[in-house]
């Protein structure tokens, strides 16, 4: 694991988590010695810690994260809209080795993970009052392309009454609009939204 920079950064910033991860991987490695499976298992195990650290990372890192996630969502949407929704709103159900990522994309995601674990992680989640007006403006813009019913899927995306294809595309459009905002505003909005998903 230490040969992967992201996990070396984890060991430095969260040594107890790293030790716990290694113990868990020893169990998995008795079942398989496939490096891709072990790496995917490791990424899944530390996902909650990664997201917690990501939320407090710099605006630049958060925007980079969403840019990479947009690539994943788009590929997933073409493969399976249902998997796209699971990845967005129930991510623990999707293993990283199930994602349609190229080697370059996998490397970018690991590099981003390294940046998150090496970041000062000193940003705080902004208050709701600051973010609600920003989101309202974004949704107003999206209402030119989506019906009120389609937009309401954002409140309950796992509900079977909504069309997964539409919701998957809607989330992509929303994220694209967010990262077009000034960086500080984009970072604050993403920080708030990711905190709600935890």
MARKE-122431 format. One record per residue: residue in three letters; x, y, z of N, C-alpha, C in turn. Coordinates in steps of 0.05 Angstrom, whole numbers, plus 5000, padded with zeros to 4 digits. Last residue first. Layout:
<atoms>
torse:Ala; nu:X; nv:Y; nw:Z; cau:X; cav:Y; caw:Z; cu:X; cv:Y; cw:Z
...
</atoms>
This chain:
<atoms>
torse:Unk; nu:4532; nv:5260; nw:5072; cau:4545; cav:5241; caw:5090; cu:4526; cv:5224; cw:5106
torse:Unk; nu:4507; nv:5298; nw:5042; cau:4505; cav:5270; caw:5032; cu:4517; cv:5250; cw:5052
torse:Unk; nu:4519; nv:5346; nw:5065; cau:4491; cav:5337; caw:5067; cu:4489; cv:5307; cw:5060
torse:Unk; nu:4571; nv:5353; nw:5050; cau:4566; cav:5349; caw:5078; cu:4538; cv:5338; cw:5082
torse:Unk; nu:4565; nv:5364; nw:4996; cau:4578; cav:5339; caw:5004; cu:4573; cv:5333; cw:5033
torse:Unk; nu:4541; nv:5416; nw:5000; cau:4527; cav:5393; caw:4988; cu:4539; cv:5366; cw:4996
torse:Unk; nu:4583; nv:5447; nw:5024; cau:4557; cav:5444; caw:5037; cu:4542; cv:5419; cw:5026
torse:Unk; nu:4623; nv:5441; nw:4986; cau:4628; cav:5433; caw:5013; cu:4602; cv:5428; cw:5028
torse:Unk; nu:4598; nv:5465; nw:4942; cau:4605; cav:5436; caw:4941; cu:4610; cv:5425; cw:4969
torse:Unk; nu:4596; nv:5518; nw:4961; cau:4571; cav:5503; caw:4953; cu:4576; cv:5474; cw:4953
torse:Unk; nu:4650; nv:5531; nw:4969; cau:4631; cav:5532; caw:4991; cu:4606; cv:5515; cw:4985
torse:Unk; nu:4670; nv:5526; nw:4916; cau:4680; cav:5509; caw:4938; cu:4661; cv:5508; cw:4961
torse:Unk; nu:4640; nv:5566; nw:4890; cau:4638; cav:5538; caw:4881; cu:4647; cv:5519; cw:4904
torse:Unk; nu:4659; nv:5611; nw:4917; cau:4631; cav:5605; caw:4918; cu:4626; cv:5575; cw:4911
torse:Unk; nu:4713; nv:5609; nw:4902; cau:4706; cav:5609; caw:4931; cu:4677; cv:5601; cw:4935
torse:Unk; nu:4711; nv:5609; nw:4844; cau:4722; cav:5587; caw:4860; cu:4713; cv:5586; cw:4889
torse:Unk; nu:4648; nv:5629; nw:4814; cau:4675; cav:5637; caw:4825; cu:4685; cv:5616; cw:4844
torse:Unk; nu:4619; nv:5573; nw:4777; cau:4617; cav:5596; caw:4796; cu:4646; cv:5605; cw:4803
torse:Unk; nu:4626; nv:5527; nw:4751; cau:4629; cav:5551; caw:4735; cu:4628; cv:5577; cw:4752
torse:Unk; nu:4613; nv:5488; nw:4785; cau:4642; cav:5493; caw:4782; cu:4647; cv:5516; cw:4763
torse:Unk; nu:4557; nv:5490; nw:4781; cau:4570; cav:5498; caw:4806; cu:4599; cv:5504; cw:4801
torse:Unk; nu:4548; nv:5469; nw:4730; cau:4540; cav:5497; caw:4736; cu:4555; cv:5507; cw:4761
torse:Unk; nu:4564; nv:5417; nw:4738; cau:4578; cav:5434; caw:4718; cu:4573; cv:5463; cw:4723
torse:Unk; nu:4527; nv:5400; nw:4776; cau:4555; cav:5402; caw:4783; cu:4571; cv:5419; cw:4763
torse:Unk; nu:4480; nv:5403; nw:4743; cau:4482; cav:5419; caw:4768; cu:4512; cv:5422; cw:4776
torse:Unk; nu:4492; nv:5365; nw:4704; cau:4488; cav:5393; caw:4696; cu:4491; cv:5412; cw:4721
torse:Unk; nu:4495; nv:5318; nw:4735; cau:4518; cav:5327; caw:4719; cu:4516; cv:5357; cw:4712
torse:Unk; nu:4443; nv:5317; nw:4754; cau:4465; cav:5321; caw:4773; cu:4490; cv:5330; cw:4759
torse:Unk; nu:4416; nv:5307; nw:4705; cau:4410; cav:5331; caw:4721; cu:4433; cv:5337; cw:4740
torse:Unk; nu:4433; nv:5256; nw:4691; cau:4441; cav:5279; caw:4674; cu:4437; cv:5306; cw:4689
torse:Unk; nu:4409; nv:5228; nw:4733; cau:4438; cav:5226; caw:4729; cu:4448; cv:5250; cw:4713
torse:Unk; nu:4355; nv:5239; nw:4724; cau:4368; cav:5248; caw:4749; cu:4398; cv:5248; cw:4746
torse:Unk; nu:4347; nv:5214; nw:4674; cau:4343; cav:5243; caw:4677; cu:4358; cv:5253; cw:4701
torse:Unk; nu:4357; nv:5160; nw:4688; cau:4372; cav:5173; caw:4667; cu:4371; cv:5203; cw:4669
torse:Unk; nu:4319; nv:5150; nw:4729; cau:4348; cav:5150; caw:4735; cu:4364; cv:5164; cw:4714
torse:Unk; nu:4260; nv:5181; nw:4741; cau:4275; cav:5169; caw:4719; cu:4305; cv:5172; cw:4725
torse:Unk; nu:4226; nv:5166; nw:4802; cau:4241; cav:5184; caw:4785; cu:4256; cv:5168; cw:4764
torse:Unk; nu:4204; nv:5127; nw:4834; cau:4185; cav:5142; caw:4816; cu:4200; cv:5161; cw:4797
torse:Unk; nu:4242; nv:5106; nw:4868; cau:4238; cav:5092; caw:4842; cu:4219; cv:5108; cw:4823
torse:Unk; nu:4286; nv:5147; nw:4902; cau:4258; cav:5140; caw:4898; cu:4254; cv:5129; cw:4870
torse:Unk; nu:4336; nv:5168; nw:4906; cau:4334; cav:5139; caw:4905; cu:4306; cv:5129; cw:4901
torse:Unk; nu:4330; nv:5224; nw:4910; cau:4340; cav:5212; caw:4885; cu:4337; cv:5182; cw:4883
torse:Unk; nu:4299; nv:5268; nw:4934; cau:4295; cav:5240; caw:4941; cu:4304; cv:5223; cw:4917
torse:Unk; nu:4313; nv:5318; nw:4917; cau:4306; cav:5315; caw:4945; cu:4304; cv:5286; cw:4954
torse:Unk; nu:4321; nv:5312; nw:4863; cau:4345; cav:5319; caw:4879; cu:4339; cv:5316; cw:4909
torse:Unk; nu:4271; nv:5308; nw:4842; cau:4286; cav:5283; caw:4846; cu:4311; cv:5288; cw:4863
torse:Unk; nu:4253; nv:5357; nw:4829; cau:4247; cav:5348; caw:4856; cu:4261; cv:5321; cw:4862
torse:Unk; nu:4265; nv:5362; nw:4775; cau:4282; cav:5376; caw:4795; cu:4278; cv:5365; cw:4823
torse:Unk; nu:4221; nv:5334; nw:4755; cau:4248; cav:5324; caw:4750; cu:4268; cv:5336; cw:4770
torse:Unk; nu:4180; nv:5369; nw:4770; cau:4180; cav:5341; caw:4780; cu:4208; cv:5329; cw:4777
torse:Unk; nu:4192; nv:5414; nw:4741; cau:4192; cav:5416; caw:4770; cu:4194; cv:5388; cw:4782
torse:Unk; nu:4235; nv:5395; nw:4685; cau:4209; cav:5402; caw:4697; cu:4212; cv:5403; cw:4727
torse:Unk; nu:4292; nv:5427; nw:4656; cau:4280; cav:5405; caw:4671; cu:4254; cv:5414; cw:4683
torse:Unk; nu:4311; nv:5473; nw:4630; cau:4315; cav:5447; caw:4617; cu:4300; cv:5423; cw:4630
torse:Unk; nu:4299; nv:5514; nw:4662; cau:4295; cav:5518; caw:4633; cu:4296; cv:5492; cw:4618
torse:Unk; nu:4315; nv:5499; nw:4711; cau:4287; cav:5496; caw:4706; cu:4280; cv:5503; cw:4677
torse:Unk; nu:4368; nv:5514; nw:4717; cau:4362; cav:5487; caw:4707; cu:4333; cv:5482; cw:4700
torse:Unk; nu:4360; nv:5565; nw:4738; cau:4372; cav:5563; caw:4712; cu:4366; cv:5535; cw:4700
torse:Unk; nu:4339; nv:5550; nw:4787; cau:4323; cav:5567; caw:4770; cu:4334; cv:5565; cw:4741
torse:Unk; nu:4383; nv:5524; nw:4809; cau:4359; cav:5508; caw:4802; cu:4340; cv:5524; cw:4783
torse:Unk; nu:4416; nv:5568; nw:4817; cau:4425; cav:5546; caw:4799; cu:4401; cv:5529; cw:4790
torse:Unk; nu:4387; nv:5596; nw:4855; cau:4393; cav:5608; caw:4828; cu:4401; cv:5587; cw:4808
torse:Unk; nu:4387; nv:5560; nw:4897; cau:4361; cav:5568; caw:4885; cu:4366; cv:5580; cw:4858
torse:Unk; nu:4441; nv:5558; nw:4910; cau:4428; cav:5534; caw:4898; cu:4402; cv:5541; cw:4885
torse:Unk; nu:4446; nv:5609; nw:4932; cau:4462; cav:5601; caw:4909; cu:4449; cv:5577; cw:4894
torse:Unk; nu:4410; nv:5608; nw:4975; cau:4405; cav:5626; caw:4953; cu:4421; cv:5619; cw:4928
torse:Unk; nu:4436; nv:5566; nw:5007; cau:4409; cav:5562; caw:4996; cu:4403; cv:5582; cw:4973
torse:Unk; nu:4485; nv:5585; nw:5029; cau:4485; cav:5567; caw:5005; cu:4458; cv:5565; cw:4992
torse:Unk; nu:4476; nv:5615; nw:5074; cau:4494; cav:5626; caw:5053; cu:4491; cv:5610; cw:5027
torse:Unk; nu:4443; nv:5585; nw:5105; cau:4433; cav:5611; caw:5096; cu:4450; cv:5622; cw:5073
torse:Unk; nu:4477; nv:5542; nw:5121; cau:4455; cav:5538; caw:5102; cu:4446; cv:5564; cw:5089
torse:Unk; nu:4546; nv:5559; nw:5129; cau:4519; cav:5558; caw:5139; cu:4499; cv:5555; cw:5116
torse:Unk; nu:4599; nv:5515; nw:5104; cau:4586; cav:5541; caw:5107; cu:4557; cv:5538; cw:5117
torse:Unk; nu:4647; nv:5479; nw:5139; cau:4622; cav:5476; caw:5123; cu:4607; cv:5503; cw:5127
torse:Unk; nu:4715; nv:5503; nw:5133; cau:4691; cav:5495; caw:5149; cu:4667; cv:5494; cw:5130
torse:Unk; nu:4783; nv:5483; nw:5120; cau:4758; cav:5496; caw:5112; cu:4734; cv:5486; cw:5128
torse:Unk; nu:4829; nv:5457; nw:5129; cau:4822; cav:5477; caw:5149; cu:4796; cv:5492; cw:5141
torse:Unk; nu:4866; nv:5418; nw:5106; cau:4839; cav:5411; caw:5115; cu:4828; cv:5431; cw:5136
torse:Unk; nu:4916; nv:5420; nw:5085; cau:4913; cav:5431; caw:5112; cu:4885; cv:5423; cw:5124
torse:Unk; nu:4929; nv:5358; nw:5049; cau:4918; cav:5386; caw:5051; cu:4916; cv:5394; cw:5080
torse:Unk; nu:4941; nv:5306; nw:5043; cau:4963; cav:5324; caw:5049; cu:4954; cv:5353; cw:5053
torse:Unk; nu:4893; nv:5282; nw:5030; cau:4906; cav:5274; caw:5056; cu:4930; cv:5292; cw:5063
torse:Unk; nu:4885; nv:5308; nw:4981; cau:4866; cav:5311; caw:5003; cu:4879; cv:5305; cw:5029
torse:Unk; nu:4927; nv:5288; nw:4950; cau:4925; cav:5317; caw:4955; cu:4907; cv:5323; cw:4979
torse:Unk; nu:4913; nv:5234; nw:4948; cau:4938; cav:5242; caw:4961; cu:4937; cv:5272; cw:4968
torse:Unk; nu:4866; nv:5238; nw:4918; cau:4865; cav:5228; caw:4945; cu:4890; cv:5236; cw:4961
torse:Unk; nu:4889; nv:5254; nw:4870; cau:4871; cav:5273; caw:4884; cu:4868; cv:5264; cw:4913
torse:Unk; nu:4915; nv:5208; nw:4856; cau:4931; cav:5232; caw:4860; cu:4915; cv:5253; cw:4876
torse:Unk; nu:4872; nv:5174; nw:4849; cau:4891; cav:5169; caw:4871; cu:4908; cv:5193; cw:4877
torse:Unk; nu:4849; nv:5199; nw:4804; cau:4833; cav:5196; caw:4829; cu:4852; cv:5191; cw:4853
torse:Unk; nu:4890; nv:5192; nw:4767; cau:4882; cav:5219; caw:4775; cu:4867; cv:5219; cw:4801
torse:Unk; nu:4891; nv:5136; nw:4762; cau:4914; cav:5150; caw:4773; cu:4908; cv:5178; cw:4782
torse:Unk; nu:4841; nv:5129; nw:4739; cau:4846; cav:5117; caw:4765; cu:4870; cv:5131; cw:4778
torse:Unk; nu:4850; nv:5156; nw:4690; cau:4830; cav:5166; caw:4709; cu:4834; cv:5155; cw:4737
torse:Unk; nu:4889; nv:5121; nw:4668; cau:4895; cav:5150; caw:4672; cu:4876; cv:5162; cw:4693
torse:Unk; nu:4860; nv:5074; nw:4663; cau:4883; cav:5075; caw:4681; cu:4891; cv:5103; cw:4688
torse:Unk; nu:4790; nv:5092; nw:4662; cau:4815; cav:5085; caw:4648; cu:4837; cv:5085; cw:4669
torse:Unk; nu:4732; nv:5066; nw:4692; cau:4753; cav:5085; caw:4692; cu:4777; cv:5074; cw:4677
torse:Unk; nu:4675; nv:5050; nw:4708; cau:4687; cav:5049; caw:4682; cu:4709; cv:5071; cw:4679
torse:Unk; nu:4677; nv:5015; nw:4771; cau:4674; cav:5040; caw:4756; cu:4688; cv:5039; cw:4729
torse:Unk; nu:4688; nv:4972; nw:4800; cau:4665; cav:4970; caw:4783; cu:4661; cv:4995; cw:4765
torse:Unk; nu:4729; nv:4986; nw:4834; cau:4736; cav:4970; caw:4810; cu:4713; cv:4964; cw:4792
torse:Unk; nu:4702; nv:5013; nw:4875; cau:4716; cav:5029; caw:4855; cu:4725; cv:5012; cw:4831
torse:Unk; nu:4635; nv:4989; nw:4885; cau:4664; cav:4987; caw:4889; cu:4678; cv:5002; cw:4867
torse:Unk; nu:4577; nv:5015; nw:4911; cau:4592; cav:5012; caw:4886; cu:4622; cv:5011; cw:4892
torse:Unk; nu:4553; nv:5024; nw:4959; cau:4543; cav:5001; caw:4944; cu:4559; cv:4996; cw:4918
torse:Unk; nu:4570; nv:5071; nw:4978; cau:4582; cav:5047; caw:4990; cu:4573; cv:5022; cw:4976
torse:Unk; nu:4540; nv:5111; nw:4952; cau:4565; cav:5102; caw:4941; cu:4577; cv:5077; cw:4953
torse:Unk; nu:4488; nv:5131; nw:4940; cau:4491; cav:5108; caw:4957; cu:4518; cv:5095; cw:4951
torse:Unk; nu:4489; nv:5173; nw:4904; cau:4473; cav:5177; caw:4928; cu:4475; cv:5153; cw:4948
torse:Unk; nu:4525; nv:5162; nw:4861; cau:4521; cav:5189; caw:4871; cu:4509; cv:5191; cw:4899
torse:Unk; nu:4520; nv:5107; nw:4854; cau:4547; cav:5119; caw:4858; cu:4544; cv:5147; cw:4871
torse:Unk; nu:4466; nv:5102; nw:4843; cau:4477; cav:5089; caw:4867; cu:4504; cv:5102; cw:4874
torse:Unk; nu:4463; nv:5130; nw:4795; cau:4448; cav:5140; caw:4818; cu:4459; cv:5128; cw:4844
torse:Unk; nu:4495; nv:5096; nw:4763; cau:4502; cav:5125; caw:4766; cu:4489; cv:5136; cw:4791
torse:Unk; nu:4465; nv:5050; nw:4764; cau:4491; cav:5050; caw:4777; cu:4501; cv:5079; cw:4782
torse:Unk; nu:4422; nv:5068; nw:4733; cau:4417; cav:5060; caw:4761; cu:4444; cv:5060; cw:4777
torse:Unk; nu:4445; nv:5076; nw:4684; cau:4435; cav:5100; caw:4699; cu:4431; cv:5093; cw:4728
torse:Unk; nu:4500; nv:5049; nw:4658; cau:4477; cav:5041; caw:4673; cu:4468; cv:5065; cw:4690
torse:Unk; nu:4533; nv:5072; nw:4617; cau:4534; cav:5044; caw:4622; cu:4508; cv:5034; cw:4636
torse:Unk; nu:4524; nv:5126; nw:4617; cau:4522; cav:5112; caw:4591; cu:4521; cv:5082; cw:4595
torse:Unk; nu:4532; nv:5137; nw:4671; cau:4506; cav:5142; caw:4659; cu:4502; cv:5128; cw:4632
torse:Unk; nu:4587; nv:5126; nw:4676; cau:4567; cav:5108; caw:4689; cu:4539; cv:5112; cw:4676
torse:Unk; nu:4607; nv:5169; nw:4647; cau:4613; cav:5142; caw:4638; cu:4593; cv:5122; cw:4650
torse:Unk; nu:4588; nv:5211; nw:4679; cau:4581; cav:5210; caw:4651; cu:4585; cv:5181; cw:4640
torse:Unk; nu:4613; nv:5200; nw:4728; cau:4583; cav:5200; caw:4726; cu:4575; cv:5197; cw:4697
torse:Unk; nu:4668; nv:5206; nw:4715; cau:4657; cav:5180; caw:4724; cu:4627; cv:5178; cw:4720
torse:Unk; nu:4669; nv:5260; nw:4701; cau:4678; cav:5240; caw:4682; cu:4667; cv:5213; cw:4689
torse:Unk; nu:4653; nv:5282; nw:4750; cau:4637; cav:5286; caw:4726; cu:4644; cv:5266; cw:4704
torse:Unk; nu:4696; nv:5270; nw:4783; cau:4671; cav:5256; caw:4787; cu:4653; cv:5259; cw:4763
torse:Unk; nu:4733; nv:5308; nw:4764; cau:4739; cav:5280; caw:4760; cu:4713; cv:5263; cw:4763
torse:Unk; nu:4707; nv:5355; nw:4780; cau:4714; cav:5351; caw:4752; cu:4720; cv:5322; cw:4746
torse:Unk; nu:4705; nv:5346; nw:4835; cau:4680; cav:5346; caw:4820; cu:4686; cv:5343; cw:4790
torse:Unk; nu:4760; nv:5352; nw:4847; cau:4746; cav:5327; caw:4853; cu:4720; cv:5325; cw:4837
torse:Unk; nu:4769; nv:5405; nw:4833; cau:4783; cav:5383; caw:4818; cu:4769; cv:5356; cw:4822
torse:Unk; nu:4739; nv:5429; nw:4873; cau:4731; cav:5433; caw:4845; cu:4744; cv:5411; cw:4827
torse:Unk; nu:4768; nv:5413; nw:4918; cau:4740; cav:5405; caw:4915; cu:4731; cv:5408; cw:4886
torse:Unk; nu:4817; nv:5438; nw:4908; cau:4816; cav:5409; caw:4909; cu:4787; cv:5399; cw:4905
torse:Unk; nu:4802; nv:5492; nw:4910; cau:4814; cav:5481; caw:4886; cu:4812; cv:5451; cw:4885
torse:Unk; nu:4785; nv:5499; nw:4963; cau:4766; cav:5502; caw:4941; cu:4776; cv:5489; cw:4916
torse:Unk; nu:4815; nv:5448; nw:5007; cau:4814; cav:5474; caw:4993; cu:4793; cv:5475; cw:4971
torse:Unk; nu:4776; nv:5406; nw:5052; cau:4799; cav:5413; caw:5035; cu:4795; cv:5440; cw:5021
torse:Unk; nu:4733; nv:5388; nw:5080; cau:4748; cav:5410; caw:5092; cu:4773; cv:5418; cw:5076
torse:Unk; nu:4716; nv:5347; nw:5047; cau:4697; cav:5369; caw:5053; cu:4712; cv:5393; cw:5065
torse:Unk; nu:4758; nv:5311; nw:5050; cau:4753; cav:5325; caw:5025; cu:4736; cv:5350; cw:5030
torse:Unk; nu:4752; nv:5288; nw:5100; cau:4775; cav:5305; caw:5095; cu:4771; cv:5322; cw:5070
torse:Unk; nu:4704; nv:5260; nw:5090; cau:4706; cav:5279; caw:5113; cu:4729; cv:5298; cw:5109
torse:Unk; nu:4720; nv:5227; nw:5048; cau:4700; cav:5247; caw:5043; cu:4700; cv:5268; cw:5065
torse:Unk; nu:4758; nv:5194; nw:5075; cau:4766; cav:5211; caw:5052; cu:4746; cv:5233; cw:5047
torse:Unk; nu:4726; nv:5169; nw:5111; cau:4747; cav:5187; caw:5122; cu:4756; cv:5205; cw:5099
torse:Unk; nu:4693; nv:5138; nw:5077; cau:4681; cav:5158; caw:5095; cu:4702; cv:5178; cw:5105
torse:Unk; nu:4735; nv:5107; nw:5047; cau:4717; cav:5127; caw:5034; cu:4705; cv:5147; cw:5054
torse:Unk; nu:4766; nv:5066; nw:5064; cau:4772; cav:5093; caw:5075; cu:4754; cv:5114; cw:5063
torse:Unk; nu:4742; nv:5022; nw:5038; cau:4744; cav:5022; caw:5067; cu:4749; cv:5050; cw:5078
torse:Unk; nu:4750; nv:5034; nw:4984; cau:4723; cav:5033; caw:4995; cu:4723; cv:5035; cw:5025
torse:Unk; nu:4806; nv:5030; nw:4980; cau:4793; cav:5056; caw:4974; cu:4765; cv:5057; cw:4986
torse:Unk; nu:4813; nv:4975; nw:4991; cau:4825; cav:4996; caw:5009; cu:4811; cv:5023; cw:5005
torse:Unk; nu:4786; nv:4952; nw:4948; cau:4776; cav:4947; caw:4975; cu:4787; cv:4968; cw:4994
torse:Unk; nu:4819; nv:4970; nw:4906; cau:4791; cav:4978; caw:4907; cu:4779; cv:4975; cw:4935
torse:Unk; nu:4866; nv:4943; nw:4921; cau:4866; cav:4972; caw:4920; cu:4837; cv:4983; cw:4921
torse:Unk; nu:4849; nv:4890; nw:4915; cau:4859; cav:4900; caw:4941; cu:4858; cv:4930; cw:4943
torse:Unk; nu:4837; nv:4890; nw:4860; cau:4816; cav:4884; caw:4880; cu:4824; cv:4895; cw:4907
torse:Unk; nu:4888; nv:4900; nw:4839; cau:4865; cav:4918; caw:4833; cu:4843; cv:4915; cw:4853
torse:Unk; nu:4919; nv:4856; nw:4856; cau:4925; cav:4883; caw:4866; cu:4902; cv:4902; cw:4862
torse:Unk; nu:4899; nv:4794; nw:4879; cau:4895; cav:4813; caw:4856; cu:4898; cv:4842; cw:4866
torse:Unk; nu:4899; nv:4755; nw:4915; cau:4924; cav:4772; caw:4914; cu:4923; cv:4791; cw:4890
torse:Unk; nu:4847; nv:4735; nw:4959; cau:4856; cav:4743; caw:4933; cu:4883; cv:4758; cw:4935
torse:Unk; nu:4841; nv:4718; nw:5011; cau:4822; cav:4708; caw:4991; cu:4831; cv:4714; cw:4963
torse:Unk; nu:4880; nv:4742; nw:5039; cau:4879; cav:4713; caw:5041; cu:4860; cv:4701; cw:5021
torse:Unk; nu:4868; nv:4795; nw:5031; cau:4891; cav:4784; caw:5015; cu:4893; cv:4754; cw:5018
torse:Unk; nu:4828; nv:4805; nw:5068; cau:4821; cav:4804; caw:5040; cu:4843; cv:4790; cw:5024
torse:Unk; nu:4860; nv:4805; nw:5115; cau:4838; cav:4786; caw:5112; cu:4831; cv:4782; cw:5083
torse:Unk; nu:4892; nv:4848; nw:5104; cau:4905; cav:4822; caw:5107; cu:4884; cv:4800; cw:5105
torse:Unk; nu:4857; nv:4891; nw:5104; cau:4867; cav:4881; caw:5078; cu:4881; cv:4854; cw:5080
torse:Unk; nu:4852; nv:4899; nw:5159; cau:4829; cav:4890; caw:5143; cu:4837; cv:4878; cw:5116
torse:Unk; nu:4904; nv:4917; nw:5171; cau:4893; cav:4893; caw:5184; cu:4870; cv:4882; cw:5168
torse:Unk; nu:4905; nv:4964; nw:5140; cau:4923; cav:4942; caw:5134; cu:4913; cv:4916; cw:5146
torse:Unk; nu:4866; nv:4995; nw:5166; cau:4862; cav:4987; caw:5138; cu:4880; cv:4963; cw:5131
torse:Unk; nu:4890; nv:5004; nw:5216; cau:4865; cav:4989; caw:5215; cu:4860; cv:4978; cw:5186
torse:Unk; nu:4933; nv:5035; nw:5198; cau:4938; cav:5009; caw:5211; cu:4913; cv:4991; cw:5210
torse:Unk; nu:4905; nv:5080; nw:5178; cau:4922; cav:5064; caw:5160; cu:4927; cv:5036; cw:5172
torse:Unk; nu:4882; nv:5099; nw:5225; cau:4865; cav:5090; caw:5204; cu:4881; cv:5072; cw:5185
torse:Unk; nu:4929; nv:5114; nw:5252; cau:4912; cav:5093; caw:5263; cu:4893; cv:5081; cw:5242
torse:Unk; nu:4951; nv:5155; nw:5219; cau:4965; cav:5129; caw:5223; cu:4947; cv:5107; cw:5234
torse:Unk; nu:4936; nv:5200; nw:5181; cau:4917; cav:5184; caw:5197; cu:4929; cv:5156; cw:5202
torse:Unk; nu:4980; nv:5223; nw:5155; cau:4960; cav:5241; caw:5167; cu:4941; cv:5226; cw:5186
torse:Unk; nu:5013; nv:5180; nw:5139; cau:5025; cav:5203; caw:5152; cu:5004; cv:5220; cw:5167
torse:Unk; nu:4977; nv:5145; nw:5115; cau:4992; cav:5136; caw:5138; cu:5004; cv:5159; cw:5153
torse:Unk; nu:4960; nv:5179; nw:5073; cau:4940; cav:5170; caw:5093; cu:4956; cv:5161; cw:5118
torse:Unk; nu:5006; nv:5181; nw:5042; cau:4996; cav:5206; caw:5054; cu:4976; cv:5199; cw:5076
torse:Unk; nu:5007; nv:5128; nw:5026; cau:5029; cav:5138; caw:5042; cu:5021; cv:5164; cw:5056
torse:Unk; nu:4961; nv:5128; nw:4996; cau:4961; cav:5113; caw:5021; cu:4985; cv:5120; cw:5039
torse:Unk; nu:4978; nv:5160; nw:4953; cau:4954; cav:5167; caw:4968; cu:4953; cv:5153; cw:4995
torse:Unk; nu:5022; nv:5132; nw:4931; cau:5026; cav:5158; caw:4946; cu:5002; cv:5166; cw:4963
torse:Unk; nu:5035; nv:5066; nw:4939; cau:5015; cav:5084; caw:4927; cu:5015; cv:5110; cw:4944
torse:Unk; nu:5068; nv:5038; nw:4970; cau:5079; cav:5045; caw:4944; cu:5060; cv:5064; cw:4929
torse:Unk; nu:5039; nv:5024; nw:5014; cau:5056; cav:5049; caw:5016; cu:5069; cv:5056; cw:4990
torse:Unk; nu:5016; nv:4976; nw:5000; cau:5000; cav:5000; caw:5000; cu:5017; cv:5025; cw:5000
</atoms>
